[in-house]
């Protein structure tokens, strides 16, 4: 009976102690960002060494929580980079630009040199980071799989050397009547000398068409490219020289004219080719490529394609290309695109002088013809099997050049055309 009298008070005491413990733990586990890193550094004096307690506090403040770096749907991932940008003496470099090379996610270092960058990347890509600041030599740091062995976060301190050959570039991109073009992707692509890496810098124009690059090394040649909205042409200057006192960049782009293209894809015998896939590219302006697919009857329709010289090509083991075709401002109707396709079949056998099969010999079929300014060409290839055999189907009724070559043998070339729906040939290769 006496034992029961003590159970209730003991339980109340235990619950009180547990509540007090949880209150203390919550206070100790508060987000370190609540404590001002700047105030911590101010208390530390002028010591900027990485091992100094004040810098450790700042580093903790920037260290991301593990929950912030989780896989993203669609084959993507989140990674986080944090650290400090300093000069060779360990002094902080404020307002340095830290930007991912390709995807242009960026941040800037704080007054104490610390930075933090969250990146949304394809699952198989790892960050390539530019560290840039006017008056300092920029650095490109490429991270790999080994840098993320411990998880999706990586601490990276970077030292920038002073340099008097880096400059800031200001620029503008607009149309022919002076209106700025917003969200145009502007790139400076350079192959650095003196054993420095190849890299490119990316910027996007604002609502007024303005853009800027900083920390660009002067006295070097870059390729300047501008990729604006779809109704304007792609721009490229492959010999863009950056001087130590660079002029403002100004690029005016004329609005494109578009046409609708309708027609049919036919084979060499003039018969429709259904479900045939090609890619059409505008060579006059660059940067415009669209897929074109014929329907079950061989017809296709392409809307709003820019005028100019175009090329059409396939992708895959059967390569076909048409170049030199001009698309005018008047709408293209009933355009007939003739490709190297038909119902012919070719088989063959490759052997040596002793009649033994030659395995893995490369057999190629190619054809080309000129019709005014338009050039047509096709190319097919395959390796012989273990019996030396090969075969090609769906060939057109044109003259082909057949080439056969194998390691240790002289190359064999011959021309032929079909005089029947199917043909079989035997090829003998001679050793060197």
C-alpha positions in Angstrom: 0.0 0.0 0.0 2.9 2.3 0.9 4.6 1.5 -2.4 1.5 2.7 -4.3 1.6 6.0 -2.5 5.0 6.8 -4.1 4.3 5.7 -7.7 2.2 8.8 -8.6 4.8 11.4 -7.3 7.7 9.6 -8.9 5.9 9.5 -12.2 5.2 13.3 -12.0 8.9 13.9 -11.2 10.0 11.8 -14.2 7.7 13.6 -16.6 8.9 17.0 -15.4 12.6 16.0 -15.8 11.8 14.7 -19.4 10.1 18.0 -20.3 13.0 20.0 -18.9 15.5 17.9 -20.9 13.6 18.3 -24.2 13.5 22.1 -23.6 17.3 22.2 -23.2 17.8 20.0 -26.2 15.7 22.1 -28.4 17.7 25.2 -27.4 21.0 23.5 -28.1 19.8 22.2 -31.5 18.6 25.5 -32.9 19.5 26.3 -36.5 23.0 27.9 -36.3 21.9 30.6 -38.8 20.0 32.2 -35.9 23.4 33.3 -34.5 24.8 36.0 -36.8 28.0 34.7 -38.5 29.1 38.3 -39.0 28.8 39.0 -35.3 30.8 35.9 -34.6 33.5 37.0 -37.0 33.6 40.5 -35.5 34.3 39.0 -32.1 37.2 37.1 -33.5 39.3 40.1 -34.6 41.2 40.0 -37.9 42.1 36.3 -37.8 40.8 34.8 -41.0 42.6 31.4 -40.9 40.3 28.4 -41.7 41.1 26.8 -38.4 40.2 29.8 -36.3 37.1 29.2 -34.0 35.3 32.2 -35.4 35.6 30.8 -38.9 34.5 27.4 -37.7 31.3 29.0 -36.4 30.8 30.7 -39.8 31.4 27.4 -41.5 28.8 25.7 -39.3 26.4 28.4 -40.1 26.8 27.7 -43.8 26.8 23.9 -43.6 23.5 22.7 -45.0 21.1 20.4 -43.3 21.1 16.9 -44.8 17.4 17.2 -45.5 18.0 20.0 -48.1 19.8 17.7 -50.5 17.3 15.1 -51.7 16.9 13.4 -55.0 14.7 15.2 -57.5 12.2 13.5 -59.8 12.9 13.1 -63.5 16.5 11.8 -63.2 17.8 14.8 -61.4 19.5 15.5 -58.0 20.2 18.3 -55.6 23.7 18.9 -54.4 25.0 21.7 -52.2 28.4 23.4 -52.2 29.5 25.7 -49.4 32.8 27.3 -48.3 34.8 30.4 -48.4 36.5 32.5 -51.1 39.8 34.1 -49.9 42.9 35.8 -51.2 46.4 34.1 -50.8 46.7 35.6 -47.3 43.4 34.2 -46.2 41.5 37.5 -46.3 37.9 37.3 -47.4 36.9 38.2 -51.0 33.4 39.7 -50.9 30.9 39.7 -53.8 32.8 37.0 -55.8 30.5 35.3 -58.3 30.2 31.5 -58.0 28.4 30.1 -61.0 27.8 26.6 -62.3 29.4 26.5 -65.8 26.5 25.1 -67.8 23.3 25.6 -65.9 24.1 29.1 -64.6 22.9 28.6 -61.1 24.9 31.2 -59.1 25.5 32.9 -55.9 27.9 35.5 -54.4 30.2 35.4 -51.5 29.3 37.5 -48.4 31.5 40.2 -46.8 33.3 37.5 -44.8 34.0 35.4 -48.0 31.5 32.7 -47.2 29.1 31.3 -49.8 26.5 28.6 -50.2 25.1 27.2 -53.5 22.3 24.7 -54.1 22.3 23.0 -57.5 19.6 21.1 -59.4 21.6 18.9 -61.8 21.0 15.8 -64.0 21.7 12.7 -62.0 24.9 11.8 -63.9 26.4 15.4 -63.9 28.7 16.9 -61.4 29.3 20.6 -60.8 31.8 22.7 -62.7 32.1 26.0 -60.8 33.5 29.3 -61.9 34.8 31.6 -59.1 35.1 35.1 -60.6 35.8 38.6 -59.2 37.2 41.7 -60.9 40.8 42.1 -60.0 41.4 38.4 -59.4 42.3 35.5 -61.7 39.2 33.4 -62.1 39.2 29.7 -61.2 37.3 26.8 -62.6 36.8 23.9 -60.3 35.4 20.6 -61.6 33.9 18.3 -59.0 33.4 14.6 -59.5 31.9 11.5 -58.0 34.7 11.2 -55.4 33.8 14.6 -54.0 30.4 13.4 -53.0 31.2 10.0 -51.5 30.0 11.2 -48.1 26.7 12.6 -49.4 25.2 15.3 -51.6 27.1 18.1 -49.8 30.7 19.3 -50.4 32.8 21.9 -48.6 35.0 23.8 -51.0 37.3 26.7 -50.0 38.8 28.6 -53.0 41.8 30.9 -53.1 41.8 33.6 -55.9 45.1 35.1 -56.9 45.3 38.9 -57.6 45.4 39.8 -61.3 45.5 43.0 -63.2 44.3 41.5 -66.5 40.7 40.7 -65.6 37.9 43.0 -66.7 34.2 43.4 -66.5 32.2 43.3 -69.8 28.9 45.1 -70.2 26.6 44.4 -73.1 23.1 44.8 -74.7 21.2 42.7 -77.2 18.1 44.0 -79.0 16.1 44.0 -82.2 16.4 46.2 -85.3 14.2 48.9 -83.8 16.1 49.2 -80.5 14.0 47.1 -78.2 15.9 45.0 -75.7 15.5 41.2 -75.9 14.9 39.6 -72.6 16.3 36.2 -71.4 18.8 35.8 -74.3 21.5 33.3 -73.4 24.9 34.9 -73.9 28.1 32.8 -73.7 31.8 33.5 -73.8 33.6 30.4 -74.8 37.4 30.3 -74.5 40.3 27.9 -74.8 42.7 29.1 -72.2 46.4 28.9 -72.8 49.3 28.4 -70.4 47.8 25.0 -69.3 44.5 26.5 -68.1 41.3 24.6 -68.8 38.8 25.3 -71.6 35.6 26.9 -70.2 32.6 29.0 -71.0 30.9 31.8 -69.1 27.1 32.3 -69.3 24.9 35.3 -68.7 21.2 36.1 -69.5 19.9 39.4 -70.6 17.4 41.2 -68.4 14.1 42.9 -69.4 16.0 45.8 -71.0 18.4 43.4 -73.0 21.3 44.2 -70.7 23.9 41.6 -69.6 27.3 41.5 -68.0 30.3 39.3 -67.5 32.8 39.9 -64.7 36.4 38.7 -64.0 37.0 38.0 -67.7 40.7 37.6 -68.6 41.8 40.3 -71.0 44.1 40.0 -74.1 42.5 36.7 -75.2 40.1 35.7 -78.0 36.7 34.2 -77.2 33.7 32.9 -79.1 30.8 35.1 -78.3 27.4 33.5 -78.9 23.8 34.8 -78.3 20.8 32.5 -78.3 17.6 34.6 -78.1 14.0 33.8 -78.3 12.8 31.6 -81.3 11.7 34.5 -83.5 15.3 35.9 -83.7 18.4 34.4 -85.2 21.3 32.8 -83.4 24.4 35.1 -83.2 28.0 34.1 -83.2 31.4 36.0 -83.2 34.1 33.3 -83.2 36.9 35.9 -82.9 35.8 38.1 -80.1 38.8 39.8 -78.6 38.7 41.1 -75.0 40.9 44.2 -74.4 42.0 45.7 -71.1 39.6 48.6 -71.7 36.7 46.8 -73.4 34.0 48.6 -75.3 30.4 47.9 -74.5 29.0 45.0 -76.5 25.9 45.9 -78.7 24.2 43.3 -80.9 21.1 44.0 -83.0 19.1 41.1 -84.4 16.5 41.3 -87.1 13.3 39.4 -86.5 13.0 36.3 -88.6 10.4 35.5 -91.3 8.6 32.2 -91.1 6.8 30.0 -93.6 4.7 26.9 -93.4 6.1 23.9 -95.3 3.9 21.1 -96.6 4.8 18.2 -98.8 5.7 14.5 -99.2 8.7 12.3 -98.6 9.2 9.9 -101.6 11.8 7.3 -102.4 14.0 7.1 -105.4 11.2 5.5 -107.4 8.8 8.3 -106.6 6.7 6.2 -104.2 5.7 7.7 -100.8 7.8 6.8 -97.8 5.6 6.5 -94.7 6.8 7.2 -91.1 10.2 8.5 -92.2 12.0 10.8 -89.7 14.3 13.6 -90.7 15.7 16.8 -89.1 15.6 20.1 -90.8 18.1 22.9 -89.9 18.3 26.5 -91.1 21.9 27.1 -92.1 21.4 30.8 -92.8 20.7 31.7 -89.2 21.9 28.7 -87.3 20.4 27.5 -84.0 17.0 26.3 -85.5 16.5 22.6 -86.0 13.2 20.7 -86.0 12.1 17.1 -86.5 10.0 16.3 -89.5 8.1 13.0 -89.7 6.0 11.7 -92.6 2.6 10.2 -91.8 1.4 6.8 -92.9 0.8 8.2 -96.4 4.2 9.9 -96.7 2.8 13.4 -96.1 4.3 15.9 -93.7 3.5 19.4 -92.4 5.9 21.9 -90.8 4.6 25.1 -89.3 6.5 28.4 -88.8 10.0 27.5 -90.0 12.4 30.4 -90.7 13.3 31.2 -94.3 16.8 30.7 -95.7 19.1 27.8 -96.8 18.2 24.6 -95.1 19.6 21.1 -94.8 17.7 17.9 -94.0 19.3 14.8 -92.6 18.5 11.5 -90.8 20.1 10.1 -87.7 21.1 6.5 -87.2 22.7 3.7 -89.2 21.0 4.8 -92.4 22.2 8.4 -93.0 20.7 10.6 -95.7 21.3 14.3 -96.3 20.0 17.0 -98.5 21.8 20.3 -98.5 21.6 23.6 -100.5 17.8 23.8 -100.5 16.4 27.3 -100.2 13.2 28.1 -98.4 11.8 31.4 -99.6 9.3 33.8 -97.9 6.4 32.5 -100.0 4.8 29.5 -98.4 6.2 26.2 -99.5 3.4 23.9 -100.7 3.7 20.4 -102.1 7.4 20.1 -101.5 8.7 16.7 -102.6 11.6 15.5 -100.6 13.3 12.6 -102.4 15.3 10.2 -100.2 17.4 7.1 -100.9 14.7 4.6 -100.1 13.2 1.8 -102.1 12.4 -1.9 -102.2 15.7 -3.3 -103.4 17.8 -5.8 -101.5 21.5 -6.5 -101.5 23.4 -9.4 -99.9 27.0 -10.5 -100.2 29.9 -12.5 -98.9 33.4 -11.3 -98.2 36.4 -13.7 -98.3 40.1 -13.8 -98.7 42.1 -15.2 -101.6 41.9 -18.7 -100.1 38.1 -18.5 -99.9 38.0 -18.1 -96.1 35.4 -15.8 -94.7 36.5 -12.4 -93.5 34.7 -11.5 -90.3 34.1 -7.9 -89.1 35.0 -6.4 -92.5 33.4 -3.0 -92.8 31.0 -2.8 -95.8 29.7 0.7 -96.8 27.2 1.9 -99.4 27.2 5.5 -100.4 25.4 7.5 -103.1 25.5 11.2 -104.1 24.1 13.3 -106.8 23.7 17.0 -107.7 20.6 18.7 -108.9 21.5 22.4 -109.5 22.5 23.9 -106.1 20.9 21.0 -104.2 23.1 18.0 -103.2 21.8 14.6 -102.2 23.9 12.0 -100.4 23.3 8.8 -98.5 25.5 6.5 -96.4 25.0 3.0 -94.9 27.5 0.7 -93.2 27.7 -2.6 -91.4 30.3 -5.2 -90.4 30.3 -8.8 -91.9 29.2 -11.6 -89.6 31.3 -14.7 -88.7 30.5 -16.2 -92.1 31.7 -13.0 -93.9 28.1 -12.2 -94.9 26.3 -8.8 -95.1 22.9 -7.5 -96.3 21.2 -4.2 -97.0 17.4 -3.8 -97.4 15.1 -0.9 -98.5 17.6 0.4 -101.1 16.8 2.8 -103.8 17.1 2.3 -107.6 20.3 4.5 -107.8 23.9 3.8 -108.5 25.9 3.1 -105.4 29.6 2.9 -104.5 30.3 -0.2 -102.4 33.5 -0.1 -100.3 34.9 -3.0 -98.3 37.9 -2.9 -96.0 39.3 -5.0 -93.2 42.4 -4.9 -91.1 45.4 -6.4 -93.0 43.6 -6.3 -96.4 43.5 -3.9 -99.3 40.4 -1.8 -99.6 38.0 -2.9 -102.3 35.8 -0.3 -104.2 33.2 -0.9 -106.9 30.2 0.7 -108.4 26.9 -1.1 -109.1 23.2 -0.5 -109.7 20.2 -2.8 -109.5 18.9 -4.5 -112.6 16.6 -6.7 -110.4 14.8 -6.3 -107.1 17.5 -8.3 -105.3 21.2 -8.9 -106.0 23.9 -11.0 -104.4 27.6 -10.3 -104.8 30.9 -11.9 -103.7 33.9 -9.8 -102.8 37.5 -11.1 -102.5 40.0 -9.1 -100.4 43.7 -9.3 -101.0 46.2 -9.1 -98.1 48.9 -6.4 -98.1 
